[in-house]
Amino acid sequence: MKTNQWAMIAYITIIGWIIAFVKSKEERTSLVSYHLEQALGLAIASIVWSIAVGIVIAILPAALSGVLSIAGFLPFIFMIFGIINANNGVQKPIPVIGKMFENKFAFLQA
């Protein structure tokens, strides 16, 4: 597989991340390492985001919880940005949260 394909697969659920991590181990480039890092950061941020939105929805009245339910799609939108960047072969961070996860996971460095 091409390296940008491994980078794209990394964004598709945590199972896709594990597959990309294991299968690209021998021929990992800086592009794959970068997107593995971004995808792992996105997965962690998505879990935190889901918990936070769930708590707020439980507290707020039903009318406002509908608006916050739409906010649950934010991690999906960020995932699409990551996949597009990986497909184009660029090492561009995910909007808003991507900079927080650059060079944070030393075990992923090529």
C-alpha positions in Angstrom: 0.0 0.0 0.0 1.0 3.6 -0.5 2.1 5.5 2.5 -0.7 8.0 2.2 -3.2 5.1 2.3 -1.9 4.0 5.7 -2.2 7.6 6.8 -5.8 7.7 5.7 -6.7 4.4 7.3 -5.4 5.7 10.6 -8.3 8.1 10.9 -11.0 5.4 10.4 -11.9 4.4 14.0 -9.4 3.1 16.5 -9.3 -0.3 14.8 -8.1 1.5 11.6 -5.5 3.2 13.6 -4.2 -0.1 15.0 -4.1 -1.7 11.6 -2.2 1.3 10.1 0.2 1.3 13.1 1.0 -2.4 12.8 1.1 -2.8 9.0 3.1 0.4 8.3 5.7 -0.4 11.0 8.4 -1.6 8.6 8.1 1.1 6.0 6.8 4.0 8.1 7.5 7.4 6.7 7.2 10.8 8.4 3.8 11.3 6.7 2.4 8.1 8.2 3.9 8.9 11.6 2.4 12.4 11.5 -1.1 11.2 10.7 -0.9 8.4 13.2 -0.1 11.0 15.8 -3.0 13.3 14.6 -5.5 10.4 14.4 -4.6 9.2 17.9 -4.9 12.8 19.2 -8.3 13.1 17.5 -9.5 9.8 19.1 -8.5 11.0 22.5 -10.1 14.4 22.0 -13.3 12.8 20.6 -13.7 10.7 23.8 -13.2 13.8 26.0 -15.6 15.8 23.7 -18.3 13.1 23.8 -18.1 13.0 27.6 -18.3 16.8 28.0 -21.2 17.1 25.5 -23.0 14.2 27.2 -22.8 15.9 30.6 -23.9 19.3 29.3 -26.9 17.6 27.4 -27.9 15.9 30.6 -28.0 19.2 32.5 -29.5 21.5 30.0 -33.2 21.6 28.9 -34.3 19.5 26.0 -34.5 22.5 23.6 -30.8 23.3 24.0 -29.7 19.7 23.9 -30.7 19.4 20.3 -28.3 22.1 19.4 -25.5 20.4 21.3 -26.3 17.1 19.7 -25.2 18.7 16.4 -21.9 19.5 18.1 -21.3 15.8 18.4 -20.5 15.8 14.7 -17.4 18.0 15.2 -15.0 15.0 15.6 -16.3 13.5 12.4 -15.7 16.8 10.6 -12.1 16.9 11.9 -11.7 13.3 10.8 -12.7 14.3 7.3 -10.1 17.1 7.3 -7.4 14.6 8.5 -8.3 12.1 5.7 -8.2 14.8 3.1 -4.7 16.0 4.3 -3.4 12.4 4.4 -4.7 11.8 0.9 -3.0 14.9 -0.4 0.2 13.9 1.3 0.6 17.0 3.4 1.5 17.1 7.1 -1.1 19.7 8.1 -2.6 19.6 11.6 -6.3 19.0 12.1 -8.1 22.4 12.6 -8.4 23.6 16.2 -6.9 20.6 18.0 -4.2 19.3 15.7 -1.4 21.6 17.1 -1.9 20.1 20.6 -0.9 16.7 19.4 2.2 17.4 17.3 5.2 15.6 18.6 3.4 14.3 21.7 3.6 10.6 21.1 7.3 9.7 20.9 6.6 6.0 20.1 5.1 7.0 16.7 8.1 8.9 15.4 9.6 7.4 12.2 
